[in-house]
Amino acid sequence: MTLLLLALLVAQAPEAEPAPDTGSAPVPTSGDRHGLGEEVITGQADVKVEDIKLYFAPQIDPFSPISDLLVPGSYVFDDALYRTIDSMTVPNQFIRSSFLRVPVERDFIYGDIMVFLPSFEKRVATWELVVSNSLGETVRRVVRRGHPPAVMTWDGLTDENEPIVTGEVYSFTFNAYDAQGNQTRIPGEPRRINGLVVEHENEWVVSIAADRVFNGSTAMLLPDAGPRLDEACNIVREKYRKEVVAYIYTEQEKLSSDRVNVILAELKSRLVLPDGAIKVAPRFIPGLKPKFSKVEIHVL
């Protein structure tokens, strides 16, 4: 009886409905089962990354080379360059390079000197420029016909074609005449010439008033003499061909000799030149006024 009831219960049990096909992966076996809430995803898929990369345009200033040259103090020159390189391996073109620069000494006059900017409403028939020294003596007179140029310049030479004297005060007078001979006179401001750079007789001459280099009637350098000597050496680097000769003018023989030794040491410390290329010579002139004492460097 018991067996008959068990058979009837088994026969009446409902069949399990098949699970709907959802496209999921088959349920793993007991050995691969995962915990509640976990899901196993298999297969491959193409993924396109849409990240936006930051782009920084290069900041290039086309005028930077010119700007670098115009900025005060921006020099390629290395102050220790001429002390650390071997002078025997340096060609002259490198020594004379215009890049070996330090700040320009503003006390120097280079080439022509601008004297006037004349402007006349009436027609000028003739004009003249007169340059006089501190004694009132005319050292240069330029006379021309017709209207004067827009800018009046002077080449720094005397009527004898000699460079002017450093340490001297020069006065400039401009005279203009019309066709009837009426004169218009324009005086210029007197100016003391402390330093001069001029090409004369196939050599360059750098002339510096002694009181801009030395302290009084001594052989001691002024505290601010360095930039002037630096600029003199700049000219040497640019114009040097075979030798440099420095003349020291004073009114005393011993003073000239002492200053010669100082200038020689200063030039050697600043310049890289072949042995024997730098020469110095004292030039003492009895009765020479102290204001006319000078350091004159000839670059050959």
C-alpha positions in Angstrom: 0.0 0.0 0.0 2.8 2.4 0.9 4.6 1.6 -2.3 1.4 2.4 -4.3 1.0 5.9 -2.7 4.7 6.8 -3.4 4.3 5.8 -7.0 1.2 8.0 -7.4 2.9 11.1 -5.9 5.9 10.8 -8.2 3.6 10.4 -11.2 1.6 13.5 -10.3 4.6 15.9 -9.6 4.6 18.7 -12.2 7.5 18.8 -14.7 10.0 21.7 -14.3 9.4 24.4 -17.0 12.5 25.1 -19.1 14.2 28.4 -18.3 13.6 31.1 -20.9 16.4 31.8 -23.4 17.8 35.1 -22.4 21.1 34.9 -24.3 23.1 34.7 -21.1 25.9 32.3 -20.6 25.1 28.9 -19.2 25.0 28.6 -15.5 28.4 27.3 -14.4 28.8 24.0 -12.7 29.3 23.7 -9.0 33.1 24.0 -9.4 32.8 27.3 -11.3 30.0 28.9 -9.3 30.3 32.6 -8.2 28.8 34.4 -5.2 25.5 36.2 -5.1 25.4 39.2 -7.5 28.5 38.3 -9.5 28.3 38.1 -13.3 30.8 36.5 -15.7 31.1 38.3 -19.1 33.1 36.7 -21.9 33.8 37.7 -25.4 35.5 40.7 -27.2 34.2 44.1 -28.2 35.7 47.1 -30.1 36.0 50.2 -27.9 36.9 53.7 -29.2 38.5 56.0 -26.7 37.2 59.6 -27.0 39.7 61.3 -24.6 40.6 64.9 -25.5 44.3 65.6 -25.4 45.5 69.0 -24.3 47.5 70.9 -27.0 49.8 73.8 -26.3 51.0 75.8 -29.3 54.8 76.6 -29.1 55.3 80.1 -28.0 57.7 81.5 -30.7 58.5 85.2 -31.0 59.9 85.9 -34.5 61.4 89.2 -33.1 63.2 87.6 -30.2 66.7 87.8 -31.9 66.3 91.5 -32.4 64.7 92.0 -29.0 67.7 90.2 -27.3 70.1 92.6 -29.0 68.1 95.7 -27.9 67.7 94.7 -24.2 70.4 96.4 -22.2 72.9 94.0 -20.6 72.1 91.1 -23.0 75.6 90.3 -24.2 77.0 87.1 -25.5 80.4 87.9 -24.1 81.7 85.7 -21.2 83.8 87.7 -18.8 86.0 84.7 -18.1 86.4 83.6 -21.7 89.7 85.2 -22.4 91.2 84.0 -19.2 90.2 80.3 -19.7 91.0 79.6 -23.4 94.3 78.8 -24.9 95.5 81.8 -26.9 97.5 79.6 -29.3 94.3 77.8 -30.5 92.2 80.9 -31.1 92.2 82.3 -34.7 92.3 86.1 -35.2 88.8 86.1 -36.6 87.5 84.8 -33.3 89.5 87.3 -31.3 88.0 90.1 -33.5 84.5 88.8 -33.3 81.9 91.5 -32.7 80.2 89.1 -30.3 83.0 89.5 -27.8 81.3 92.5 -26.3 80.7 94.2 -23.0 78.5 97.3 -22.5 79.6 100.2 -24.6 81.2 103.1 -22.9 79.0 106.1 -23.6 81.8 108.6 -22.9 83.5 107.6 -26.2 82.9 109.4 -29.6 82.8 107.1 -32.6 83.3 108.5 -36.1 81.4 111.6 -37.0 80.1 114.0 -34.3 76.7 115.5 -34.8 76.9 119.2 -34.1 73.7 120.8 -35.4 70.3 120.1 -36.8 70.0 123.4 -38.8 66.6 124.6 -40.2 66.2 127.7 -42.3 63.1 129.2 -43.8 65.0 131.5 -46.2 67.4 130.2 -48.8 71.0 130.0 -47.7 73.7 131.0 -50.2 76.8 129.8 -48.2 77.4 128.4 -44.8 80.4 127.5 -42.6 81.1 125.4 -39.5 83.9 126.6 -37.2 85.4 124.4 -34.5 87.5 126.2 -31.9 89.5 124.9 -28.9 89.5 126.3 -25.3 92.0 129.1 -26.4 89.6 130.3 -29.1 91.9 129.0 -31.9 90.1 127.6 -34.9 91.1 124.0 -35.4 88.6 123.1 -38.2 86.6 125.3 -40.7 84.2 123.8 -43.2 82.8 126.1 -45.8 80.2 125.1 -48.4 77.8 126.7 -50.9 74.1 126.2 -51.0 71.6 125.0 -48.4 73.1 123.2 -45.5 72.4 119.5 -44.9 69.6 118.4 -42.6 72.2 117.2 -40.1 75.6 118.9 -39.5 78.4 116.5 -38.6 82.1 116.7 -37.9 84.6 113.9 -38.5 86.7 114.8 -35.4 89.8 115.8 -37.4 91.5 119.2 -37.6 92.4 121.2 -40.7 95.8 119.4 -40.6 93.9 116.0 -40.8 94.9 115.1 -37.3 92.6 113.7 -34.6 91.4 116.2 -32.0 93.0 116.2 -28.5 91.2 114.4 -25.8 90.8 116.4 -22.6 90.2 119.6 -24.5 87.0 121.6 -24.7 85.8 122.4 -28.2 83.2 125.0 -29.2 81.1 124.9 -32.4 79.8 127.9 -34.4 77.5 127.7 -37.4 77.3 130.7 -39.7 74.8 131.0 -42.6 74.7 133.7 -45.2 72.0 134.7 -47.7 72.6 136.0 -51.2 72.9 139.6 -49.9 75.6 138.6 -47.4 73.4 138.8 -44.3 74.7 136.5 -41.5 72.9 134.2 -39.1 75.1 132.9 -36.3 74.2 129.9 -34.3 76.6 129.0 -31.4 76.8 125.4 -30.2 77.3 124.1 -26.7 81.0 123.6 -25.8 81.9 120.0 -25.2 84.9 118.3 -23.6 86.1 115.3 -25.5 86.9 112.6 -23.0 87.3 109.6 -25.4 87.7 109.3 -29.2 87.7 106.3 -31.6 88.8 107.2 -35.1 90.4 105.5 -38.1 93.5 107.5 -39.1 96.3 106.6 -41.6 95.3 103.0 -42.0 95.1 102.3 -38.2 92.5 102.7 -35.5 93.2 105.0 -32.6 91.5 104.9 -29.2 92.3 108.0 -27.3 91.2 108.5 -23.6 91.8 111.5 -21.4 94.1 110.4 -18.6 91.8 111.9 -15.9 89.1 109.4 -17.0 91.5 106.5 -16.3 93.9 107.6 -13.6 93.4 109.2 -10.2 95.0 112.7 -10.3 98.7 112.8 -11.0 99.2 109.2 -10.0 99.4 105.8 -11.6 96.4 104.5 -9.6 93.3 103.6 -11.6 90.0 105.3 -10.9 87.2 103.0 -9.5 85.2 103.5 -12.7 88.1 103.1 -15.2 87.2 99.5 -15.9 84.4 100.1 -18.4 86.6 102.5 -20.4 89.4 100.1 -20.6 86.9 97.3 -21.5 85.6 99.3 -24.4 89.1 100.1 -25.6 89.8 96.4 -25.7 86.5 95.9 -27.6 87.9 98.0 -30.4 91.2 96.1 -30.3 89.3 92.8 -30.7 87.4 94.1 -33.7 90.2 95.9 -35.5 93.3 93.9 -34.6 95.5 92.7 -37.5 99.1 92.4 -36.3 99.9 94.5 -33.1 98.7 96.9 -30.6 100.7 99.9 -29.3 99.7 102.0 -26.3 101.3 105.4 -25.8 101.0 107.1 -22.4 101.4 110.9 -22.5 102.2 112.9 -19.4 104.3 115.8 -18.3 106.7 113.7 -16.2 109.0 110.9 -17.2 108.5 108.7 -14.1 104.7 109.2 -14.2 104.6 108.0 -17.8 106.7 104.9 -17.0 104.5 104.0 -14.0 101.4 104.4 -16.0 102.8 102.3 -18.8 103.2 99.3 -16.5 99.6 99.7 -15.3 98.2 99.9 -18.8 100.2 96.9 -20.0 98.9 94.8 -17.2 95.3 95.9 -17.8 95.5 95.1 -21.5 97.1 91.7 -21.0 94.4 90.8 -18.5 91.6 91.7 -21.0 93.0 90.5 -24.3 94.0 87.1 -25.8 96.6 88.0 -28.4 99.8 86.3 -29.5 103.0 86.9 -27.5 104.6 90.2 -28.2 101.4 91.6 -29.9 100.9 94.3 -27.2 103.5 97.0 -26.9 103.6 100.1 -24.7 105.7 103.3 -24.8 105.9 106.3 -22.5 105.5 109.7 -24.0 106.4 112.5 -21.6 106.3 116.1 -22.8 107.8 118.7 -20.3 105.3 121.5 -19.7 102.3 119.4 -21.0 99.1 120.5 -19.3 97.7 117.8 -17.1 94.4 118.0 -18.9 96.2 116.9 -22.1 97.6 113.8 -20.6 96.1 110.8 -22.3 96.2 107.1 -23.0 96.4 106.5 -26.8 96.0 102.9 -28.1 96.9 102.3 -31.8 95.5 99.2 -33.4 97.5 98.0 -36.4 
